[in-house]
Amino acid sequence: MEENKGTYSADARGFYGDFGGAYIPEMLYPNVEELQKEYQLILSDASFQEEFRSLLKNYVGRPSPLFEAKRLSAHFQSRIFLKREDLNHTGAHKINNTMGQILLARRLNKKRIIAETGAGQHGVATATACALMGLQCIVYMGAVDMKRQKPNVDRMRMLGAEVREVQSGSKTLKDATNEAIRDWINNPADTHYIIGSVVGPHPYPAMVAYFQSVISEEMKLQLQEQCGREYPDAVLACVGGGSNAMGAFYHFLDDPRVKLFGIEAGGKGVHSGFSAATLTLGTPGILHASKTILMQTADGQVVEPHSISAGLDYPGIGPQHAHLFSSGRVQYPSVTDEEALRAAQQLMRLEGIIPALESAHALAYLEKLSMQADEIIVINLSGRGDKDMETYSTHLAEGNASL
Ligand SMILES: *Cc1c(COP(=O)(O)O)cnc(C)c1O
C-alpha cells in the first residue's frame, strides 16, 4: 500500500494548495507534533503494514466486493458497479480508518481513545476497535444525531464505549467535533483522538485518506478482473467530511481518464437555508483546525447545516477536497433529501440492497450524470441502511410520493 505522492497530495506542512495546515491551540502542539513526526515512520514500518493488512482481511472482511448492478445498469443504460463498503464489519467504510488509527495509537502508547460521530458509524467503528484492543473509548455525539441514529448509540454502549451527548449548536457532527477537540486539549498526554474523516489538523487528512485508499486500490484490481481495464470512466461518492470519497478517488487522482464526482447533501434545496452543500455555498475559512471551505456568514459565523443523513450533516469538508474543487479536478454537485430517498428506494427494489442514506446521495446523482452506453461507472456504496430504518419507515408511513 503506497502513499500517494502525486499532484494533489499535501506538502510537508500539510497544505493542499491553499488549504490544510494545522491551526491548533498551543495545548495541542505536543500531541499534533508527535503525530506529524511519527505517523509516516509508523505507517511505513513492515510490522505495522502486516498487522493493518491482516486486520483488514480477517477482521473487516476485505476485499469488499465490486458488484456489477445489472438492473440498475439497464435502467441507466451504462455499466454501473457498486463498491460494497456496506459489507464491511460494522457496516461502513469507517472501520478501515479506525483499524489503522487504533494500531497507531497503540504504537504511540495511548491508553484512552476519543472520537466524534455523526451517523454513529465512526463511533461504532471506534468502539469496535477499542473493544478489540482493550482500550478505553469515549464518543461525542450530538443530541439530534443520538435520536435519529439510536441503533448505533446502543451498539456503541454494548461494545463498552461511553457515549457523551452534546447539547451545543445544532447538536450534530460539528458540535460533537468541537467537544472532542476540547477533550483532547484537556487530556493531551494519554489520549489519542481518532478523527473519523479527512478533516482536522495535519496530518489527519493525509493519514485518514491513506487508510481509506485501500478502497480504490481494490477497485483497480477488481475492474481489471471484471472489465479488462483497471480504471472506470467515473467514480461517484457521497461527501460529508470526505473520507469515503477520498478513498475511492485516491489512486485515480492523477489519471485524467477518470471523472470524479463528490456528491454533497443538498438538504431541502441548496438555496433553501437547509442544506449541507459546502462547496456550492461555502467560502474559505478555518474549521476544526484546518483551512478549508465552509458554510459561514459574512462575519465568519459557521452556518448550521442540514441533511436528512447524519453522516453528511457537516458545514465543512476536508482540505484536500477544497483543493480538488478549486483546481477543478473533482466536481461537487449536490442532491436533495428527497432525491436521496428516491434513489435509496430504487436500489432496494432493483438490486435488493438497502443503502445508508449517505450513500443514497451518490446513487441519486446517476439521474443527473450524462453517460454513454458502454461507460463504466463505480459508485462507492459507503454504508448500509440498518441505522436509517427509522427515517426510511417514517417516510414510508407518511405516504411520501417517492416511496
Ligand atoms: C460517515 C459516513 C459518511 C460520510 O463521511 P465521509 O468522511 O464523507 O465518508 C458517508 N457514508 C456513511 C455510510 C458514513 O457512515
The ligand as a Gaussian input file, in Angstrom:
#p B3LYP/6-31G(d) Opt

LIG

0 1
 C      -19.734000       8.829000       7.949000
 C      -20.348000       8.373000       6.719000
 C      -20.266000       9.116000       5.521000
 C      -19.678000      10.488000       5.450000
 O      -18.338000      10.598000       5.822000
 P      -17.177000      10.767000       4.777000
 O      -15.988000      11.065000       5.606000
 O      -17.543000      11.887000       3.876000
 O      -17.052000       9.495000       4.043000
 C      -20.792000       8.568000       4.370000
 N      -21.407000       7.375000       4.381000
 C      -21.519000       6.637000       5.504000
 C      -22.209000       5.322000       5.440000
 C      -20.987000       7.110000       6.701000
 O      -21.119000       6.372000       7.801000

